[in-house]
Amino acid sequence: MKPIKGKACRRFRKSAKTRRVTQRKPSLAPVCRLCLQEPGDPEKLGEFLQKDNLSVHYFCLICFVCKKKGAAINCQKDHCVRNFHLPCGQERGCLSQFFGEYKSFCEKHRPTQDIQRGNVGEESCVLCCEDLSQASVENIQSPCCSQTLYHRKCIQKYAHTSAKHFFKCPQCNNREEFPQEMLRMGIHIPDRDAAWELEPGAFSELYQRYQHCDAPICLYEQGRDNFEDEGRWSLVLCATCGSRGTHRDCSFLRSNSKKWECEECAPSPEGSGSHPGYHIELSHVSLGSSWL
């Protein structure tokens, strides 16, 4: 009988706890799926529309630019009820940020810059070298090089190409202040490799071994672009750069020599303008089986 009483007691406590939680839980009022606010004032937010489990303010659906439905972006400024489509907002001067909370602002409440302008007609975009004389929200000033201005479209194209790991100030190479300011001003910086690294075969040249003899006089009968896998006509690459090569016999390297440096990488001996690896005594040069 005791185990039965214990189970009944636990069941009773669980039931009482469930009732207490249910009593504390407030009733959930419907909120707008777009702005996450309650119905509010219909004169300010429009009629509160409900269908099935979806609730929205009428004004949240209407783009203030084109006056059509489907506007899913609203200005983040307090008490601003403007909503817009992304393309419509871009045409009207609205700004969307692509970091943090991904905020969007209408043209009246968007972040601004205190642009120090020079003489009218004398300013040009550093990236495209075209005129910047017309005051416009489509111009962006560099935070680190204060006299440098860019077209927004030029900076966005640059950011899309260089991406996060290579995006920096085109003038001074600033990698901290410049990207942060561009993000604040609505420039999208993709978090990926640079565009040139994503092209097919972008690194194919790195997998190709250098295959050319660069000795001042090549002694191999089959020419500079041919070599053997082993022996006196095997190709030895520069141990420093790897972009120069020589046949072993063309630079008089011993069969057990494992290191050779080209003229550009090795320091020249004092009083001589050439590297010992390239220095050839003509009295000891052989071409095939004959001696010069």
DOTORPA-913788 format. One record per residue (C-alpha): x, y, z; chain. Coordinates in nm, 4 decimals. Each point is the difference from the previous one (the first is absolute). Layout:
X	Y	Z	A .
...
//
This chain:
0.0000	0.0000	0.0000	A .
0.2863	0.2448	0.0709	A .
0.1323	0.0065	-0.3600	A .
-0.3529	0.0819	-0.1242	A .
-0.0270	0.2909	0.2403	A .
0.3416	0.1273	-0.1156	A .
-0.1012	-0.0011	-0.3680	A .
-0.3275	0.1704	0.0764	A .
0.1815	0.2685	0.1991	A .
0.2464	0.0711	-0.2820	A .
-0.2853	0.0153	-0.2520	A .
-0.1832	0.2478	0.2186	A .
0.3073	0.2245	0.0394	A .
0.0626	-0.0039	-0.3763	A .
-0.3617	0.0909	-0.0710	A .
0.0119	0.2882	0.2495	A .
0.3262	0.1299	-0.1515	A .
-0.1507	-0.0107	-0.3491	A .
-0.3003	0.2002	0.1193	A .
0.2243	0.2650	0.1572	A .
0.2070	0.0387	-0.3190	A .
-0.3172	0.0251	-0.2066	A .
-0.1391	0.2672	0.2278	A .
0.3187	0.2086	-0.0206	A .
0.0271	-0.0156	-0.3811	A .
-0.1499	0.3177	-0.1484	A .
-0.2257	-0.0111	-0.3003	A .
0.1921	0.0702	-0.3212	A .
-0.1455	0.2920	-0.1949	A .
0.0498	-0.0107	-0.3771	A .
0.2890	0.2081	-0.1324	A .
0.0971	0.1148	-0.3471	A .
0.2250	-0.2581	-0.1619	A .
0.2072	0.2745	-0.1667	A .
0.0528	0.2615	0.2734	A .
-0.0745	-0.2269	0.3017	A .
-0.2266	0.2649	0.1557	A .
-0.3563	-0.0355	0.1266	A .
-0.2936	0.1414	-0.1992	A .
0.0465	0.3532	0.1388	A .
-0.1519	0.3098	-0.1577	A .
-0.1596	-0.0784	-0.3392	A .
0.0473	0.3624	-0.1083	A .
0.3750	-0.0415	0.0417	A .
0.0581	-0.3631	-0.0941	A .
-0.3033	-0.0714	-0.2132	A .
-0.2618	-0.2695	0.0337	A .
0.1144	-0.3116	0.1878	A .
-0.0531	-0.2883	-0.2421	A .
-0.0265	-0.3619	0.1125	A .
-0.0232	-0.3210	-0.1998	A .
0.0474	-0.3421	0.1549	A .
0.3082	0.0419	0.2236	A .
0.1399	0.3000	-0.1878	A .
-0.0504	0.3574	0.1236	A .
0.1366	0.3205	-0.1560	A .
-0.0618	0.3724	-0.0031	A .
-0.1285	0.1235	-0.3339	A .
0.2623	0.2758	-0.0134	A .
0.2747	-0.2594	0.0585	A .
-0.0968	-0.1591	-0.3295	A .
0.0099	0.3196	-0.2037	A .
0.3243	0.1369	-0.1484	A .
0.0122	0.3763	0.0536	A .
0.1917	0.0350	-0.3286	A .
-0.2088	-0.1973	-0.2510	A .
-0.3189	-0.0216	0.2133	A .
-0.0283	-0.3721	-0.0744	A .
-0.0318	-0.2925	0.2377	A .
0.2766	-0.2328	0.1146	A .
0.2228	0.2535	0.1779	A .
0.1827	-0.2124	0.2582	A .
0.2624	0.2567	0.1088	A .
-0.0816	0.2672	0.2559	A .
0.2074	0.2945	0.1200	A .
0.1655	-0.0754	0.3345	A .
-0.0314	0.3562	0.1276	A .
-0.2385	0.0224	0.2952	A .
-0.3532	0.1077	-0.0941	A .
0.0772	-0.0119	-0.3749	A .
-0.2634	-0.2058	-0.1814	A .
0.1523	0.0001	-0.3475	A .
0.0290	-0.3381	-0.1717	A .
0.1526	-0.0761	-0.3354	A .
0.1196	-0.2626	-0.2441	A .
0.3786	-0.0301	-0.0146	A .
0.0320	0.1170	-0.3651	A .
-0.2447	0.2860	0.0573	A .
0.1883	0.1078	0.3100	A .
0.3314	0.0011	-0.1840	A .
-0.1461	0.2232	-0.2707	A .
-0.1386	0.2440	0.2581	A .
0.3195	0.0194	0.2079	A .
-0.0911	-0.2424	0.2783	A .
0.2831	-0.1934	0.1601	A .
0.0279	-0.3611	0.1153	A .
0.2872	-0.1218	0.2151	A .
0.1432	-0.3495	-0.0423	A .
0.1469	-0.0663	0.3441	A .
-0.1098	-0.0255	0.3618	A .
-0.3783	0.0399	0.0173	A .
-0.0306	0.0620	-0.3770	A .
-0.1841	0.3279	0.0478	A .
-0.1630	0.2008	-0.2769	A .
-0.0798	0.3710	-0.0094	A .
-0.2051	0.2273	-0.2210	A .
0.1695	0.2948	-0.1716	A .
-0.0896	0.2351	0.2878	A .
0.1504	-0.2134	0.2768	A .
0.2917	-0.1713	-0.1717	A .
0.3580	0.0340	0.1315	A .
0.1824	0.2990	-0.1478	A .
0.3548	0.1284	-0.0355	A .
0.1426	0.3477	0.0453	A .
0.1620	0.0149	-0.3418	A .
0.2692	0.2632	-0.0380	A .
-0.0408	0.1152	-0.3569	A .
0.2682	0.1741	-0.2041	A .
-0.0434	0.2221	-0.3011	A .
-0.3050	-0.0865	-0.2071	A .
0.0928	-0.1799	-0.3179	A .
0.3463	-0.1022	0.1193	A .
-0.0896	-0.3168	0.1914	A .
-0.0050	-0.3465	-0.1509	A .
-0.0496	-0.3550	0.1223	A .
0.3322	-0.1660	0.0767	A .
-0.1203	-0.3318	-0.1410	A .
-0.1594	0.1027	-0.3299	A .
0.1511	0.3524	-0.0372	A .
-0.3388	0.1424	-0.1010	A .
-0.1530	0.3244	0.1250	A .
-0.1234	0.0314	0.3594	A .
-0.0963	0.3658	-0.0036	A .
-0.3704	-0.0627	0.0532	A .
-0.0916	-0.0257	0.3692	A .
-0.1741	-0.3341	0.0433	A .
-0.0693	-0.2697	0.2574	A .
0.1539	-0.2315	-0.2583	A .
0.3452	0.1376	0.0873	A .
0.1963	-0.1440	0.2936	A .
0.2953	0.1564	0.1776	A .
0.2917	-0.2037	0.1290	A .
0.0366	0.0158	0.3806	A .
0.3775	-0.0385	-0.0092	A .
0.0733	0.2162	-0.3055	A .
-0.2477	0.2822	0.0635	A .
0.0560	0.1743	-0.3318	A .
-0.0769	-0.3147	-0.1994	A .
-0.3492	-0.0579	-0.1422	A .
-0.1494	-0.2957	-0.1819	A .
-0.3153	-0.0811	-0.1887	A .
-0.2108	-0.2406	0.2033	A .
-0.0319	-0.2314	-0.3002	A .
0.3803	-0.0043	-0.0428	A .
0.0637	-0.0891	0.3647	A .
-0.2694	-0.2696	-0.0129	A .
0.1562	-0.1506	-0.3117	A .
0.3423	0.0104	0.1642	A .
-0.1372	-0.1664	0.3155	A .
-0.1744	-0.2710	-0.2018	A .
0.3226	-0.0781	-0.1853	A .
0.2497	0.0127	0.2869	A .
-0.2393	-0.1384	0.2655	A .
0.0689	0.0011	0.3728	A .
0.3583	-0.1258	0.0030	A .
0.1367	0.2517	-0.2529	A .
-0.2270	0.3024	0.0534	A .
0.2026	0.3030	0.1107	A .
0.0419	0.3703	-0.0689	A .
0.1210	0.0378	-0.3613	A .
0.2164	0.2931	0.1075	A .
0.1701	-0.0933	0.3290	A .
-0.0886	-0.3729	0.0343	A .
-0.1864	0.0555	0.3294	A .
-0.1691	-0.3300	0.0945	A .
-0.1839	0.1023	0.3180	A .
-0.1576	0.3450	-0.0080	A .
-0.0742	-0.0027	-0.3728	A .
-0.2029	-0.3278	-0.0136	A .
-0.1966	0.0958	0.3132	A .
-0.1038	0.3336	-0.1467	A .
-0.0956	-0.1584	-0.3307	A .
-0.2203	-0.2500	0.1852	A .
-0.1674	0.2843	0.1896	A .
-0.0706	0.1740	-0.3288	A .
-0.1735	-0.3054	-0.1443	A .
0.2772	-0.1638	-0.2031	A .
-0.0354	-0.3779	-0.0154	A .
0.3348	-0.1755	0.0519	A .
-0.0384	-0.3729	-0.0794	A .
0.1559	-0.2404	0.2487	A .
0.1782	-0.2201	-0.2542	A .
0.3192	-0.0220	-0.2027	A .
0.0775	0.2672	-0.2565	A .
-0.1640	-0.0338	-0.3408	A .
0.3292	-0.0707	-0.1735	A .
0.0595	-0.2957	0.2323	A .
-0.3344	-0.1563	-0.0900	A .
0.0621	-0.0137	-0.3751	A .
0.0503	-0.3505	-0.1466	A .
0.3686	-0.0840	-0.0115	A .
0.0973	0.3108	0.1959	A .
0.2976	-0.1785	0.1564	A .
0.0860	-0.2330	-0.2863	A .
0.3352	0.1703	-0.0608	A .
0.1100	-0.0853	0.3530	A .
-0.0201	-0.3689	-0.0852	A .
0.2268	0.0345	-0.3044	A .
0.3684	-0.0661	0.0633	A .
0.2462	0.2295	-0.1744	A .
0.1558	-0.1819	-0.2968	A .
0.2634	0.2181	-0.1625	A .
0.3772	0.0322	0.0182	A .
0.1062	0.3606	0.0638	A .
0.3762	-0.0506	-0.0044	A .
0.1842	0.2597	-0.2132	A .
0.1089	-0.2805	-0.2325	A .
-0.2109	-0.3145	-0.0163	A .
0.2060	-0.3082	-0.0855	A .
-0.2840	-0.2448	-0.0492	A .
-0.0359	-0.1116	-0.3630	A .
-0.3809	-0.0141	0.0234	A .
-0.0294	0.3587	0.1164	A .
-0.0961	0.1990	0.3072	A .
-0.3573	-0.1322	0.0220	A .
0.1001	-0.3652	0.0241	A .
0.1588	-0.1912	0.2837	A .
0.0419	-0.3474	0.1454	A .
-0.1346	-0.1330	0.3270	A .
0.3446	-0.0893	0.1332	A .
0.3644	0.0522	-0.0799	A .
0.2009	0.2864	-0.1437	A .
-0.2938	0.1368	-0.1999	A .
-0.2521	0.0016	0.2811	A .
-0.1537	0.3382	0.0776	A .
0.0784	0.1730	0.3298	A .
-0.2219	0.2892	0.1150	A .
0.1063	0.2987	0.2060	A .
-0.0265	-0.0911	0.3676	A .
-0.1259	0.3514	0.0853	A .
-0.2535	0.1049	-0.2649	A .
-0.0607	-0.3187	-0.1983	A .
-0.0590	0.2098	-0.3129	A .
0.3415	-0.0561	-0.1592	A .
0.1682	-0.3224	-0.0999	A .
0.3139	-0.1513	-0.1435	A .
0.1203	-0.3318	-0.1294	A .
0.2440	-0.1464	0.2488	A .
0.2863	0.0009	-0.2530	A .
-0.0821	0.3491	-0.1304	A .
0.0942	0.1476	0.3384	A .
0.2677	-0.2604	0.0783	A .
-0.1901	-0.1417	0.2963	A .
0.1243	-0.3198	0.1546	A .
-0.2222	-0.3045	-0.0021	A .
-0.0486	0.0250	0.3756	A .
-0.0764	0.3741	0.0004	A .
-0.3517	0.0581	0.1275	A .
-0.0073	0.3789	0.0239	A .
0.0389	0.2626	-0.2710	A .
-0.1034	0.3653	-0.0133	A .
-0.0564	0.2175	-0.3026	A .
0.1829	0.3263	-0.0608	A .
-0.2900	0.2127	0.1271	A .
-0.0305	-0.1816	0.3332	A .
0.3631	-0.0612	0.0915	A .
0.2208	0.2948	0.1048	A .
0.2654	0.0759	-0.2578	A .
0.3617	-0.0597	0.1069	A .
0.1996	0.3142	0.0702	A .
0.1700	0.1274	-0.3100	A .
-0.2104	-0.2155	-0.2317	A .
-0.3279	0.0764	-0.1680	A .
-0.1093	-0.3581	-0.0512	A .
-0.0928	-0.2905	0.2212	A .
0.2386	-0.2980	0.0208	A .
-0.2788	-0.2278	-0.1089	A .
-0.0181	0.1834	-0.3312	A .
0.3737	0.0609	-0.0400	A .
0.1358	-0.2158	-0.2801	A .
0.3582	-0.0330	-0.1095	A .
-0.0178	-0.0301	-0.3779	A .
0.3087	-0.2192	-0.0023	A .
-0.1995	-0.2659	0.1875	A .
-0.3272	0.0249	-0.1879	A .
-0.0946	-0.3110	-0.1921	A .
-0.2724	-0.0225	-0.2559	A .
-0.0937	-0.3616	-0.0369	A .
0.3258	-0.1917	-0.0430	A .
0.2076	0.2911	-0.1305	A .
0.1789	0.2672	0.2023	A .
0.0083	0.3683	-0.0777	A .
//
